[in-house]
Amino acid sequence: MNKFAKRLKELRLELKLSQRDLAKKTGISQTSISAYELNKIAATVDVIITLCLFFQVSAGYLIGLEE
């Protein structure tokens, strides 16, 4: 699992959100969230920005460049 996939799942679980809940709150499909967490597809810049704003973390943190 790459760092983006791992961090996305960790952040989602910290807020006790299901993939469906996160999808509703961000406008990102549940199918896509699942695929990101399983490292099956890469997130676009727009998706990364949406997730960073939602979780209030930096893009560097979300993609694994920072701790």
C-alpha positions as CSV (number, residue, x, y, z in Angstrom):
1,M,0.0,0.0,0.0
2,N,1.4,3.4,-0.9
3,K,1.5,6.3,1.5
4,F,-1.4,8.1,-0.1
5,A,-3.7,5.0,0.1
6,K,-2.6,4.3,3.7
7,R,-3.0,7.9,4.9
8,L,-6.4,8.3,3.2
9,K,-7.7,5.3,5.0
10,E,-6.2,6.3,8.3
11,L,-7.7,9.8,8.1
12,R,-11.1,8.5,7.1
13,L,-11.1,6.0,10.0
14,E,-9.9,8.6,12.5
15,L,-13.1,10.4,11.8
16,K,-15.1,7.2,12.0
17,L,-16.4,7.6,8.4
18,S,-17.3,4.9,6.0
19,Q,-16.2,5.2,2.4
20,R,-19.9,6.1,1.6
21,D,-19.9,8.8,4.3
22,L,-16.7,10.3,2.9
23,A,-18.1,10.1,-0.6
24,K,-21.2,12.1,0.4
25,K,-19.2,14.7,2.2
26,T,-16.6,15.3,-0.5
27,G,-18.5,14.6,-3.7
28,I,-15.9,11.9,-4.6
29,S,-17.6,8.6,-5.5
30,Q,-17.4,5.7,-3.1
31,T,-16.0,3.5,-5.9
32,S,-13.1,6.0,-6.4
33,I,-12.4,6.2,-2.7
34,S,-12.2,2.4,-2.5
35,A,-9.9,2.3,-5.5
36,Y,-7.6,5.0,-4.0
37,E,-7.4,3.1,-0.7
38,L,-6.6,-0.1,-2.5
39,N,-4.0,1.7,-4.7
40,K,-5.8,0.7,-7.8
41,I,-6.0,4.1,-9.3
42,A,-4.1,7.4,-8.8
43,A,-5.9,10.4,-7.5
44,T,-6.0,13.6,-9.6
45,V,-4.7,16.9,-8.3
46,D,-8.4,18.0,-7.9
47,V,-9.2,15.0,-5.7
48,I,-6.0,15.5,-3.6
49,I,-7.0,19.2,-3.0
50,T,-10.6,18.2,-2.1
51,L,-9.3,15.6,0.4
52,C,-6.7,18.0,1.9
53,L,-9.4,20.6,2.4
54,F,-11.8,18.1,4.0
55,F,-9.2,16.5,6.3
56,Q,-7.4,19.8,6.9
57,V,-4.0,18.4,6.1
58,S,-1.3,19.4,3.6
59,A,-0.9,17.7,0.2
60,G,2.6,16.8,1.3
61,Y,1.3,14.9,4.3
62,L,-1.5,13.2,2.3
63,I,0.8,11.9,-0.4
64,G,3.5,10.9,2.0
65,L,6.2,13.6,1.5
66,E,5.9,14.9,5.1
67,E,5.2,13.4,8.5
